[in-house]
Amino acid sequence: MQLGTRWTVGDDAPATLPEVVLLAVKTVEQDLRDLGTDTTAWRWTLTWLERRPVLELDDGTTITYDPAEDAATIVLPGQSVDDPFDDED
């Protein structure tokens, strides 16, 4: 894992992120504005895991990127996602 950077909600995310990840960041931030959430002290943290960006917001929201699908997944705090490697068979 490699630390990337941090930035405040509402500021520009690093332009090196895939477009779909940038759109996911904008979506999360718009949803927070629509809810009237005070995010003035909130920051995003970008780390690189196996050369893939992983973003985490101070409230626990995470955005992960799947380069094979060119897709971003948003996971909200308290929400779980199925682990494709967790096969119970």
C-alpha positions in Angstrom: 0.0 0.0 0.0 1.2 3.5 -0.9 -0.1 6.7 0.6 -1.4 9.0 -2.0 -2.8 12.3 -0.7 -5.6 14.0 1.3 -7.9 16.8 0.2 -10.9 18.6 1.7 -14.4 17.7 0.5 -15.3 20.2 -2.2 -11.7 20.6 -3.4 -10.5 19.1 -6.6 -9.6 15.4 -6.4 -6.2 14.4 -8.0 -6.6 14.5 -11.8 -4.6 11.3 -12.1 -7.7 9.3 -10.8 -9.7 7.4 -13.4 -12.7 9.4 -14.7 -15.2 7.0 -13.1 -13.6 7.5 -9.7 -13.8 11.3 -10.1 -17.5 10.9 -10.9 -18.0 8.8 -7.8 -16.3 11.4 -5.6 -18.6 14.1 -7.1 -21.7 11.9 -6.6 -20.8 11.3 -2.9 -20.2 15.0 -2.3 -23.4 16.0 -4.1 -25.4 13.5 -2.0 -23.9 15.0 1.2 -24.8 18.5 0.1 -28.3 17.4 -0.8 -28.6 16.0 2.8 -27.3 19.2 4.3 -24.4 17.5 5.9 -21.7 19.8 7.4 -18.5 18.5 5.7 -16.4 21.6 6.3 -13.8 19.6 8.3 -14.1 16.4 6.3 -11.3 15.1 4.1 -10.7 12.4 1.5 -7.7 10.0 1.9 -6.3 8.4 -1.2 -4.1 5.3 -1.0 -2.9 3.0 -3.7 -3.4 -0.7 -3.1 -1.8 -2.9 -5.8 -1.7 0.2 -8.0 -5.4 0.7 -7.6 -6.9 3.9 -6.0 -8.8 3.4 -2.7 -10.5 6.5 -1.4 -11.9 6.9 2.1 -13.9 9.8 3.4 -13.7 10.8 7.1 -17.2 9.4 7.7 -16.1 5.9 6.5 -17.4 6.1 3.0 -15.1 4.3 0.6 -14.6 4.3 -3.1 -12.7 1.5 -4.8 -11.8 1.0 -8.5 -12.0 -2.1 -10.6 -9.8 -1.5 -13.7 -11.1 -4.6 -15.5 -14.6 -3.2 -15.5 -13.5 0.5 -15.4 -16.0 0.8 -12.5 -16.0 2.5 -9.2 -17.8 1.1 -6.2 -19.1 3.4 -3.4 -19.6 1.8 0.0 -21.3 3.9 2.6 -20.6 3.5 6.4 -22.4 0.5 7.8 -23.0 -0.9 4.3 -21.3 -4.2 3.3 -20.2 -5.6 0.0 -19.9 -9.2 -1.0 -16.3 -10.3 -1.1 -15.8 -12.3 -4.4 -13.0 -14.2 -2.7 -15.2 -15.3 0.3 -16.7 -18.5 -1.1 -18.6 -20.4 1.5 -18.9 -23.6 -0.6 
